[in-house]
Amino acid sequence: MLAIYTRLSREDAQSKSISHQKREGKAFAKSNNFDFKIYDEGEGVSGTLDIDERPQLKQLTEDIIDGSISAVWFRNQNRLERNSITYHTFIKYARKNNVRLFFGDKEYDLNDPTQLLQNSIISSINQYKTDLQSYQTRRSLLDNIEEGKANGRILPYGYKSDENGYLVIDEEEAEIVKKIFAMSLEGNGQKTIANWLNDNNIPTRYNKLKGTLTTKNKYSKDKRTVNKDKIRWADKVTHDIIKNPIYKGERRWREKTYQAPSIVSKEYWKKVNDNLKNNRSNSGKKVDHKYLLKGLLRCAKCGRNYYGRSRTTDPKGYRIRESKDGKIRKDYNLYTCASKRYKHTNCGSRDIKLVELDALIWGVLFEEKELIDKMKFFLSNTDLIKREKEVRQKISNLETDVQKLENKKQRAIKLILENEDLEEDFKVQINSIKSQITNAEERLGFEKGVLESIKNAESIFKEKIESLKSLKKELPFLDRKNVIHEFIEEIVLYTNLPNDPTDSFIQVNVHYQDMNLDTDEFLFSLKQGIAVNLFNQKVISLYHRINKKQFLQSLAPIFQEVKSLNKNVQK
C-alpha cells in the first residue's frame, strides 16, 4: 500500500495546492500499479512541527510501524518536513520497516549512506530557511513596532493603519473605547457594558471583516463556526479593552514596551483599572457551593448545559435561608441555562432552585427506589435472548451496509483514477458516501455497545439492585454525587410547559448510563416535592401525603400538551 502524504502551510507561498499534490500522487500510484491511501494534513500545518503535532503524519508513522504501509510518496522533501528532528525520526521508522520512499517521481535508497547524507543536508537547509524566515519575520515585526507601524491584520479596537502602514487612532472607534472606560468607572460591570454596546448596534472589530471564525469549546471540544459579521460584544472583550495598556500609549510586544498613540491618559487608565474590582458582582467571601447534578443537566429548548450559580436577590416564591447565627442570608443557589450568560443568547428557559431539583432527583430515583423498580421491570419483562438475537441482526445488517458503501466508494475512486477529468463530478458523491459510512459506523458502534450490555445485563442489574438497596439514608454529598453519575448519563429539562396554569411544573427526562434502560420521563412539581412518572402515571410525594387521584386530574391540561407522554399511560 502506497501512502500519499499532502500538506500545505503558510510558508509555502510557491508550493502547489493540496488538490495538485493529490493529483500528482494518484498519477504516480496509477503509473506504478500501487494501491494507495491518502494522508491529508490539510492547509495551515507547518512543516516545522514534530510528528506528534501533525495528526496525519503521526498516523502514517503508526501505519508504517504496524506494516500496513509499504511505500510513501511526497511531492518533495519539504512536504515531509522543515525540521531535522522530524526528518531523522521518520527516516528511522521507514528504514526499520523496509518502506520505500519517493519524493516526486524519484525513489530514494534509504540504505545508501551517500543518499542519506544528501537528504540530511537538504533537511538542514530546509530548517535553516525556515529559521531564517522566522528570524527575519520577527526582526521585521520588531522594526515595525519600533517605527510605530501596525502589525497584523486585526488591530486593537480603536486603532487602524494609515496609508503608510503606521498605527493611528480610529476616531470613531476611539469614542467607543472612551465610552467603555467611562461606563466602567461609573460602576457598570463588563456584561452590562457589552449589553449596552449590543443594544446600540455598535459594530465589533470582527463585524468589519469578511469570512467566518471557528472556535472550539475547551470542555466538549465541539467546534462552532460563525460569520464574522454576526459576532457580538462579550464581557471578556470589554474587560480586555480596559486592561490593555495600549490605550494609555504603551504598546507591549515581547515583554517590552513601546510608544503608541494614546486614547486615554495614563492617570485615567489607572483610575478605571483600579476601580475594576469594585464592579465585580458577588465580590464577597468566596463560597464553594455543592452542585449535585453538575455536568448532567441540559436545556431542552436550546441544547446548552445548565450550570450552578449563586444569586444575591430573592425571587418571588423562594424562601430566604438563614445562616447558622440566625441572620437572613439572601444568597441561594440555582441551576440556570448557559444561554443566560449573554443577553442576546437567552433562550428564556427558567432557572431552577438547586435544593429542590437535587432533592427530587435523589429522592425519586434512589430514596423512593424508582430506579430499582425500573431495573426489576426490565428483567421481568424483557426476553434477553430474543433481544440479543435482534441486536445481532442489526449489527450484521449494518456491517453489510458499511461494506457496500466502501465498495461503492472504491468504484468511484477507481473511475477517477482512470479518468482524472471525472474528479470534480465524483467529489460530491464520494463525500456523500463517506458521510453515510460514518453514520453507519456510529450506529454500528452503538449497537455493539448494546449487545455487550445485553450479554451481562441480568447479572449486572442484580448486582446494581443490591448495591442500591444497601444505600444509607444519610449519605455524604460526594457519595451521593458519585452514585448519581454512576447511573445517570444526562438529565434534559423542559421548563416552559404549555397549558401549565400554575407555571410550577417542569418535565425532566432522565437518560441512564446503561443502554438497556429506556429514558424516564417525569413531571416535577419542585416546590411541592412531587413527581409523576409519565410512563405509568405513578405519583411520588416526598414531603406529605396527597390525594393522588385529584392531583392527576389537576394535571389534565398539561398531559394534553406534553408530547412525550407515553401512549400506555393509564387513564
DRENLO-513061 format. One line per field, with one value per residue (C-alpha): x, y, z. Coordinates in Angstrom, 1 decimal. Last residue first. Example, Ala and Ser with C-alpha at 12.3 -4.5 7.8 and 13.67 -1.06 7.14 Angstrom:
DRENLO-513061
x	13.7_12.3
y	-1.1_-4.5
z	7.1_7.8
end
This chain:
DRENLO-513061
x	-56.2_-53.1_-50.3_-49.6_-49.4_-46.4_-46.4_-43.6_-45.9_-46.9_-49.8_-52.8_-51.0_-50.6_-54.3_-55.0_-52.6_-55.4_-56.8_-53.6_-53.6_-57.2_-56.3_-53.1_-54.8_-51.7_-49.5_-46.5_-42.8_-41.6_-44.7_-44.4_-47.3_-47.2_-48.6_-47.4_-45.0_-45.2_-43.8_-45.2_-43.0_-43.9_-41.7_-44.3_-41.9_-40.4_-43.6_-41.8_-43.3_-41.2_-39.9_-37.5_-35.3_-35.2_-32.7_-30.8_-28.1_-26.9_-25.7_-29.3_-31.2_-33.6_-36.2_-37.5_-40.7_-41.2_-44.1_-44.9_-46.3_-49.6_-51.8_-49.5_-51.1_-47.7_-44.6_-41.7_-39.0_-38.2_-35.0_-32.9_-30.9_-27.9_-25.8_-27.3_-26.2_-22.6_-23.1_-25.9_-23.9_-20.8_-22.8_-24.5_-21.0_-19.7_-22.6_-22.5_-25.3_-28.0_-30.4_-27.7_-27.5_-27.8_-30.8_-28.9_-26.0_-28.4_-30.1_-26.7_-25.6_-28.9_-28.6_-25.1_-26.0_-29.0_-27.5_-24.2_-24.9_-27.3_-24.6_-22.2_-25.0_-25.9_-22.3_-22.2_-25.4_-23.8_-20.7_-22.7_-24.8_-21.6_-20.2_-23.4_-23.2_-19.5_-20.2_-23.1_-20.8_-18.1_-20.7_-21.8_-18.1_-17.6_-20.7_-19.6_-16.1_-17.4_-18.0_-14.9_-12.7_-14.2_-11.5_-9.0_-10.2_-8.9_-8.1_-11.5_-13.2_-11.3_-12.2_-15.9_-15.6_-13.8_-16.6_-19.2_-17.2_-17.0_-20.7_-21.5_-19.1_-20.8_-24.3_-23.2_-21.8_-25.1_-27.2_-25.0_-25.2_-29.0_-29.2_-27.0_-29.4_-32.4_-30.7_-29.7_-33.3_-34.7_-32.2_-32.9_-36.6_-37.5_-40.5_-39.1_-35.6_-36.7_-39.3_-36.7_-34.4_-37.1_-38.2_-34.6_-34.5_-37.8_-36.4_-38.1_-34.7_-32.8_-34.8_-37.4_-35.4_-32.2_-33.8_-36.4_-33.9_-31.4_-34.2_-35.4_-32.1_-30.8_-33.6_-34.4_-34.0_-36.5_-35.8_-35.9_-33.4_-31.0_-28.4_-28.6_-28.5_-25.3_-24.7_-28.4_-27.7_-25.9_-29.3_-29.5_-29.3_-29.8_-28.1_-29.1_-27.7_-30.1_-29.0_-31.0_-29.0_-29.7_-26.1_-26.1_-27.3_-30.9_-32.5_-34.9_-37.9_-38.5_-41.9_-40.8_-37.0_-34.6_-31.6_-27.9_-27.7_-25.4_-24.8_-24.9_-24.8_-27.4_-25.9_-27.0_-29.4_-31.6_-35.1_-34.3_-31.7_-29.1_-28.2_-25.6_-22.3_-23.2_-26.1_-25.1_-23.9_-22.1_-21.2_-17.7_-18.3_-15.9_-16.3_-17.6_-17.2_-20.5_-20.6_-17.4_-17.6_-15.5_-12.6_-12.5_-11.9_-8.1_-8.4_-10.5_-8.2_-5.1_-6.4_-7.4_-3.9_-2.3_-4.5_-7.0_-6.8_-3.0_-0.9_1.8_5.2_6.9_7.0_9.0_7.9_7.7_5.5_3.6_2.3_2.0_0.0_-2.7_-5.0_-2.1_-2.2_-4.9_-6.9_-10.0_-10.0_-9.6_-12.6_-14.8_-13.8_-14.4_-17.9_-18.9_-19.8_-21.4_-20.1_-22.6_-20.4_-17.7_-19.9_-20.0_-18.3_-18.5_-16.3_-17.1_-14.1_-16.7_-14.6_-12.5_-15.3_-13.6_-13.9_-14.2_-14.5_-16.0_-15.4_-15.3_-14.1_-15.8_-18.0_-14.8_-13.9_-17.3_-20.1_-22.1_-25.7_-27.0_-28.3_-25.0_-22.9_-25.2_-25.1_-21.3_-21.2_-23.6_-21.6_-18.3_-19.8_-21.0_-19.8_-19.5_-15.8_-16.7_-19.2_-16.5_-13.9_-16.3_-17.4_-13.8_-13.3_-16.5_-15.2_-11.9_-13.9_-14.9_-11.5_-9.6_-6.2_-3.1_-0.6_1.6_1.2_1.9_-1.8_-2.8_-3.2_-6.2_-6.8_-9.8_-10.1_-6.7_-5.5_-6.5_-4.5_-1.1_1.4_0.8_3.8_5.3_8.9_9.9_6.9_7.7_11.3_10.2_7.8_10.6_13.0_10.4_9.8_13.5_14.0_11.2_12.4_15.9_14.6_12.5_15.4_17.8_15.2_15.0_18.8_19.2_16.7_18.6_21.8_20.1_18.8_22.4_23.8_21.1_21.8_25.5_24.9_22.7_20.3_17.4_17.6_15.4_12.9_12.4_9.0_8.1_10.0_9.5_10.4_10.1_9.4_11.7_10.2_13.4_14.3_10.9_11.0_14.4_13.6_10.6_12.7_15.6_13.2_11.2_14.3_15.7_12.6_11.2_9.5_7.7_6.3_9.8_11.1_9.1_5.7_5.7_5.1_5.4_5.8_5.0_2.1_0.0_3.1_2.2_5.2_4.3_0.7_2.0_4.1_1.2_-1.0_1.6_1.9_-1.9_-2.1_0.8_1.9_3.3_5.5_7.2_6.1_8.4_6.5_3.7_0.0_-2.1_-3.8_-4.7_-2.7_-4.1_-2.9_-4.2_-4.2_-2.9_-3.0_0.2_0.4_3.4_1.6_-1.5_0.3_2.2_-1.0_-2.6_0.3_0.3_-3.5_-3.2_-0.4_-2.5_-5.5_-3.2_-2.2_1.2_4.0_5.4_4.0_4.6_5.3_1.6_1.3_0.3_0.4_-0.1_1.0_0.3_0.8_1.3_0.0
y	6.9_4.8_6.0_3.5_6.1_7.6_11.3_12.9_15.3_17.0_19.1_17.1_16.0_19.6_20.3_17.0_17.9_18.8_15.3_13.7_15.6_14.6_10.9_11.3_12.8_13.9_12.8_15.0_15.5_13.2_12.7_10.2_9.8_6.9_8.0_4.8_6.1_9.8_9.2_12.0_13.7_15.8_17.9_20.6_23.4_21.4_20.0_17.6_15.8_12.8_11.0_8.0_7.2_3.5_1.3_-1.2_1.3_1.6_5.2_6.4_9.3_11.1_13.3_16.0_18.0_21.1_22.2_25.4_27.7_27.3_27.3_24.9_24.7_24.7_23.6_26.1_24.3_21.3_19.9_17.1_15.0_13.1_10.0_8.8_5.6_6.2_10.0_9.7_7.3_9.5_12.6_10.8_9.7_13.2_14.7_12.2_9.6_9.8_7.1_4.5_2.8_-1.0_-1.4_0.4_-2.0_-5.0_-3.6_-2.9_-6.6_-7.9_-5.5_-6.7_-10.4_-9.9_-7.4_-9.2_-10.2_-7.3_-4.7_-6.2_-6.2_-2.5_-1.5_-3.3_-1.5_1.9_1.1_0.0_3.2_5.2_3.1_3.7_7.4_7.5_5.3_7.6_10.7_9.0_8.1_11.7_12.9_10.4_11.7_15.3_14.6_12.4_15.2_17.1_14.0_13.0_14.7_12.4_9.5_6.0_7.2_8.9_5.7_3.8_6.3_5.9_2.1_2.4_4.5_1.9_-0.9_1.0_1.7_-2.0_-2.9_-0.4_-1.7_-5.3_-4.3_-2.5_-5.6_-7.8_-5.4_-5.2_-9.0_-9.2_-6.7_-8.8_-12.0_-10.3_-9.1_-12.6_-14.0_-11.1_-11.6_-8.5_-8.0_-9.3_-8.0_-4.6_-4.2_-5.1_-2.4_0.2_-0.7_-0.2_3.2_4.2_3.2_6.0_7.0_6.5_7.6_9.8_11.3_11.8_13.5_15.3_16.6_17.8_19.7_21.4_22.3_23.7_26.1_26.0_28.9_29.1_28.8_32.0_31.2_33.9_34.3_38.1_38.8_36.7_34.3_33.4_30.8_28.7_27.7_28.1_25.8_27.9_28.5_30.9_34.1_36.3_35.2_36.3_36.3_33.4_32.7_29.5_31.3_31.7_30.8_33.1_31.0_31.2_32.3_35.5_35.6_36.5_38.5_37.6_34.7_31.7_29.7_26.0_25.2_24.1_23.0_24.2_22.4_25.5_24.4_21.0_22.6_20.1_18.9_16.3_18.2_19.4_17.4_17.5_21.2_22.0_25.6_26.6_30.1_33.0_35.8_39.0_40.1_38.6_41.0_42.7_46.4_47.4_45.3_47.3_50.7_50.4_49.8_52.9_55.1_53.7_54.5_58.0_58.7_57.3_59.5_58.0_57.3_57.1_56.8_54.2_54.1_50.8_48.5_45.3_41.8_40.5_43.4_45.8_49.1_51.8_54.9_54.8_52.8_50.4_49.4_46.8_46.1_48.2_46.6_43.1_43.6_44.8_41.7_39.4_40.8_39.9_42.1_40.4_38.3_38.2_40.0_37.4_34.6_31.8_28.4_26.3_23.4_20.9_20.1_19.5_21.3_23.8_24.5_25.2_28.3_28.9_32.4_33.1_35.4_39.1_41.7_44.8_42.9_41.4_44.5_44.8_47.0_49.1_48.1_50.1_47.0_45.2_48.0_48.3_44.5_44.5_47.3_45.5_42.3_44.2_45.6_49.2_51.2_54.7_54.0_51.0_53.2_55.8_53.3_51.7_55.1_56.1_52.9_53.7_57.2_55.6_53.5_56.6_58.3_55.3_56.2_55.6_52.7_53.4_51.5_54.3_54.7_54.8_51.7_51.4_51.8_51.9_48.2_46.6_45.6_42.5_42.1_42.0_44.7_48.5_50.8_52.9_52.6_50.5_48.2_47.9_47.1_44.5_42.9_42.9_41.3_38.7_38.0_37.8_35.4_33.2_33.3_32.4_29.5_28.2_28.5_26.8_24.0_23.3_23.5_21.0_18.7_19.1_18.1_15.1_14.1_14.3_12.3_9.6_9.3_8.9_6.3_4.3_2.1_4.5_4.4_7.3_6.8_9.7_10.5_13.1_12.3_8.6_6.4_2.6_1.1_-1.5_-1.3_-0.2_2.1_3.9_4.2_5.8_8.0_9.5_10.3_11.7_14.0_15.1_16.0_18.0_20.2_21.6_18.4_15.8_18.2_19.8_16.5_16.8_15.7_13.1_9.4_6.6_2.8_-0.4_0.8_-1.6_-3.0_-1.9_0.5_2.1_2.6_4.3_6.6_7.4_8.1_10.6_12.2_12.6_14.0_16.5_17.6_14.1_14.2_17.5_20.8_22.7_21.5_23.9_23.0_25.8_23.6_20.0_17.0_14.8_11.2_9.5_5.7_3.9_0.7_1.0_0.0_2.3_4.6_4.6_5.4_8.2_9.6_9.5_11.4_14.0_14.6_14.7_17.3_19.3_19.2_20.2_23.4_23.9_25.4_28.9_30.6_27.5_29.4_29.5_25.7_23.0_19.3_16.0_12.5_9.7_6.3_3.4_0.0
z	32.2_32.5_30.3_27.6_24.8_26.6_27.3_25.2_23.5_26.8_25.6_26.8_29.9_30.9_30.8_32.7_35.6_38.1_37.5_38.5_41.8_42.4_42.0_44.1_47.1_48.9_51.7_52.5_51.8_49.1_47.0_44.2_41.7_39.3_36.0_34.3_31.6_32.6_36.1_38.2_40.8_43.9_46.1_46.4_45.4_42.6_41.0_38.6_35.6_34.8_31.8_32.2_29.2_28.4_30.3_28.3_27.3_30.9_31.5_32.0_30.4_32.7_31.1_33.4_32.6_34.6_36.7_38.6_36.0_37.8_34.7_32.9_29.4_27.7_29.7_29.9_31.9_29.8_31.4_30.0_32.5_31.2_31.7_35.1_36.9_38.0_38.0_40.6_42.8_42.7_43.6_46.5_47.8_47.5_49.4_52.4_52.6_55.2_54.1_53.6_50.2_50.6_48.3_45.6_45.8_45.7_42.6_41.0_41.5_40.0_37.1_36.3_36.4_34.2_31.8_31.0_27.4_27.0_27.7_25.2_22.6_23.4_22.9_19.6_18.7_19.4_17.4_14.4_14.6_14.5_11.7_9.7_10.2_9.2_6.1_5.1_5.4_3.3_0.7_0.5_0.2_-2.6_-4.5_-4.1_-5.4_-8.3_-10.8_-9.7_-10.2_-13.5_-15.6_-13.8_-15.9_-14.9_-11.4_-11.1_-12.1_-9.5_-6.8_-7.6_-7.5_-4.2_-2.7_-3.8_-2.3_1.0_0.9_0.3_3.2_5.6_4.7_5.3_8.7_9.4_8.6_10.7_13.7_13.4_13.3_16.4_18.1_17.3_18.6_21.8_22.3_21.9_24.4_26.8_26.7_28.7_31.0_34.3_34.0_32.7_35.4_38.0_36.7_36.7_40.2_41.4_39.7_41.3_44.7_46.7_48.1_44.9_41.9_43.5_46.4_44.6_41.6_43.7_46.3_43.8_41.9_45.0_46.6_43.3_42.6_38.9_36.5_33.7_30.0_28.0_25.3_26.3_23.5_23.1_26.9_27.5_30.3_30.0_27.3_30.0_31.4_35.1_38.1_41.2_44.6_47.3_48.7_50.6_54.0_57.0_60.2_62.7_63.5_61.5_58.3_57.4_54.0_52.1_50.9_47.1_45.8_44.2_43.6_46.4_45.4_45.7_43.3_43.3_40.2_39.0_35.3_32.8_29.6_26.2_23.9_23.2_24.4_26.0_28.4_29.6_33.1_33.8_34.3_37.9_39.3_43.0_42.9_46.1_46.6_47.5_48.8_48.1_50.6_49.0_45.4_44.3_41.3_40.3_39.7_42.7_41.4_38.2_40.1_40.0_36.2_35.7_37.8_36.1_32.6_33.8_35.1_31.9_29.7_27.3_23.5_23.4_20.2_20.8_22.5_23.0_26.0_26.1_27.2_23.6_22.5_24.7_23.3_26.0_24.9_27.6_25.3_24.6_28.2_27.6_30.8_29.8_26.3_27.8_30.1_27.2_25.2_28.2_28.6_25.1_22.1_19.1_16.2_13.3_10.7_11.4_10.3_12.8_13.1_16.2_17.0_19.8_22.1_24.9_27.6_25.7_23.3_19.9_17.8_14.1_12.6_9.3_6.3_5.9_8.4_9.6_12.1_13.5_15.4_16.9_15.5_17.9_17.5_20.5_22.2_21.5_23.0_26.1_26.6_26.5_29.1_31.4_31.0_31.8_35.0_35.3_38.3_36.7_36.1_33.9_31.9_31.3_30.2_27.7_26.5_25.8_23.8_21.9_21.1_19.9_17.4_15.5_15.8_14.5_16.1_14.1_13.7_10.6_7.4_5.0_4.0_7.7_9.9_12.3_16.0_18.4_18.8_18.8_15.3_13.4_10.2_11.9_12.8_12.5_12.3_15.1_13.9_16.9_16.2_12.5_13.3_15.8_13.2_10.6_13.0_14.0_10.3_9.5_12.4_11.2_7.6_8.8_10.9_8.0_5.5_8.0_8.6_4.9_4.6_7.4_5.7_2.3_4.2_5.7_2.2_0.8_3.7_3.3_-0.4_0.3_3.0_0.6_2.7_2.4_-1.4_-2.5_-5.2_-7.7_-9.2_-6.6_-3.4_-3.0_0.0_0.0_3.5_4.9_8.4_10.1_7.3_7.3_11.1_11.2_8.2_10.1_13.2_11.1_9.1_12.1_14.0_11.0_10.8_7.6_7.0_4.8_2.2_2.3_0.7_-2.5_-3.7_-1.0_-1.6_0.9_0.4_2.3_4.5_6.6_8.5_12.0_12.1_8.8_9.9_13.1_11.0_8.8_11.8_13.2_9.7_9.7_13.2_12.9_16.4_17.2_14.1_15.2_13.7_11.4_8.3_9.3_9.1_7.5_5.0_5.3_6.7_4.0_4.4_1.2_0.9_-2.2_-4.2_-6.4_-10.0_-10.7_-13.2_-11.1_-7.9_-9.5_-11.0_-7.6_-6.0_-8.7_-8.3_-4.5_-4.7_-7.1_-4.8_-1.9_-3.7_-5.3_-3.4_-4.1_-1.0_1.2_4.5_5.1_5.2_2.8_3.4_1.4_2.1_-0.3_1.4_-1.0_0.0
end
